[in-house]
């Protein structure tokens, strides 16, 4: 199934998450929402989280961007699901890339915004919680 | 399932007839064409025959107008740098359309660093060179004006005859990069009054490793590759006889089969365009009619080209895109920006270029695969949501 696309330098795991992205979509009235990137640079990610007792019980994303942007978004949702928000805040860009068996060097900075989007969503949740 | 290769503008395979013709120059004992013994003379003869076939392909005055190089990039460099440095007493300016290949733009930028003025001539939203701007920009100071015969990314064919008239009225020498056009439009350097013209072997189903620069009689160039003085002193280096002889044979076949093959490809191309433009928010890039017969290029709103390319590869369909995400610089294609697309629009580009392996039977499968891919990626896209 995974043929020539690997020539671009993507691992099997990246291709798997690109072709079968997990947790795609939106959450209505989310407990936290984060958005990073802009259309000029080529990647936009939106992250939605549902939180109960400070644990991420559900997470969804939408992404405009290249294969690695979609794959990192999908991977970070898998990594964050079920975690305490403080633990999820500890997930770094490098952690996401590592879980995907690495990204091509030129993609490390531009299309690896998924952890940032997750952090934004968690910060949004924490802000809302403080204001309650 | 067989590969459906739709990236002929990037690379063509060598024609088996060309390989059969040229393999003797790899397998048999071949002399160096500079050697005076009989094998050397045989090698020289093979090169001269190839020159003749290529002269015929572009209707050149004679075969000594054909200079062999190692690639189209080298031909473009020799044309631009060679002409500018040799004639710098006559002027200090060079000009090119904004959609030229990088191997035209970068030599011009190099000249700019070396004291020349470099002017970019804009194009309209369909990729046609703005002739009014050309008239204003090009002067007698402009040593080389470089305009491509047709563009490889958007397929637009330029009005070369008109451009040639203007350049010769206002400026000096016209260089035409005909790499994308070669084999698909009839080339005639005398009728179009072209001074310098670039061709690539590997774009003509010839062997890789050969390029041609046509130089109109009387035009003086300076070598940019000093050495043993091959190719009239303009391109030193021992000749790659296999590739050079093969390129001539490829040009001969391309000329013979052009009319039949281009009408076959155009028919497939038109069906592809019709099918793909039925997708919501899909747009043709480039000119709708003044375009290469094998060329279909599009942009899709709300999605990104590398994702389209990867996804289509899973259907065993190989395509190209001008998206930033596939470029080394992470900048979108300068061609798509030059025709006025916004960055986010340029990201969603898809370029399909047909060739000998393609058939009309493939069209429904391609159209379905593109449609499914676009839908799938839009379902993922936060930009698409905003619309509905």
Interface residues (C-beta under 8 A of the other chain):
Chain A: X1 X2 X3 X4 X5 X8 X10 X15 X18 X19 X21 X24 X26 X35 X39 X40 X41 X42 X43 X44 X45 X46 X62 X63 X64 X65 X66 X67 X69 X70 X106 X110 X111
Chain B: X302 X303 X304 X306 X307 X310 X311 X313 X314 X316 X318 X323 X324 X325 X326 X328 X330 X332 X342 X343 X344 X347 X379 X380 X381 X382 X383 X385
